[in-house]
Amino acid sequence: IALAVRLASDSSTREDALSLYERALAMSRRVLGDTHPRTALVMNNLAAVLTDLENYPEAQSLLEQSLTIHEQIYGVKHPHLAYVLVNLAKVEMRTQEYSAAYKHFGRALIIREAAMGATDSRTIRALRGLVQALGQLTQQGDETAEYAALPYHTCLIALEAAAGRLGEDQKNLPGANMDPDRAAEKLHELTQKLEAELNRPALPPEEEA
């Protein structure tokens, strides 16, 4: 299994990688079982190739299976989940499922901010994805998303500035001159509120009169 995964990682084309990851997944399922963490990892890798090949339904199905396995093995807040959540959110962005992408980027951000801190590049990537999802929801006329996006975007700009990744055209944006420690504190506050929001039970549908 490990050899098949390594060969897939080294493949020169996506089609070769697809074939090798499919073989690795079949082997992992047969030898280790459907719910083994190695099987979940191969699912995640295969889904990434399928996403590149624009086979979004199959990629999404594999990622949802991988996420379920990760949650069963590690719990719902383990850093391993964040990789699957980000990959799932990326698929949802491509299929224009922006509300779902917002939730999955949000969960990844909560996990990474708590485990790795605000300034870690992986946390910033999750934050960037969340801001992009909110941006798409705003373009669809979601006023709540528009209101929510500004503080996240400000933190993102501040953290990107601290990492030296701002372009010249971004240096006058809100947050560009914010102290990075203050940005980290603000992001921590935001993720706490976001976690409460995502954990809030959905309201029951209104009954017709």
Phi, psi and omega in degrees: 000314181298321179295317179298319178295318180295319178296320179297319180296329183268000185296145183277340179232155178296324181295319177295317179298320179301311181299316182289321177293323177297319177295318180297320180293316179299319180294317181296319178297320182288318186272317187256336181106162185291336186250017178282145180300328177294321177298317179297322179294316179295323175303315181298316181293318178297320179298325179296320178292317178299324177296316178299327180272005177065026173266075189290320181300316181290321178299315181297318180299316179295319181293322177295321176295315180298319180297317179299317179296314179300317180296321180293324184276314190254348189092178189268000183236011182285142180304332179301329181294329187299323180297318180292317180299317179295316179296321178295317179296324179296320176297316181294329174295320181289332178265009176064029173266071193289327178295318177294319179298320177302314181294319183284320172298322180298314178298318179297319179297316180301313181297312185288322178297320181289321187272327190240344181093162186291330187272354179294140184299328179290324175295316181296323177297319177295320178297318179299318178297319178299315179298320179295318179296317177296324178298318179292321177295323177298318179297335177276002176094014180279104183291328178296318178295320179299318179293319183288331188294325189302308181296325177294317180296321178298316177297319180299313180298318180297316181288324175294321178297317180297330179272000178074029185248015178273138172280167182300326182283357182252355190285354176252007180284154176304129180102344184298331180251012180288141175299131183298328177294321177294321178297320179295318177297316181296318180295323177298317177298318181294319181291328177295317178294321180296319179298318177297320179296313183290334180270355182289130180300143178292143178289140178294149179298145180290137178283141178290143180292000000 
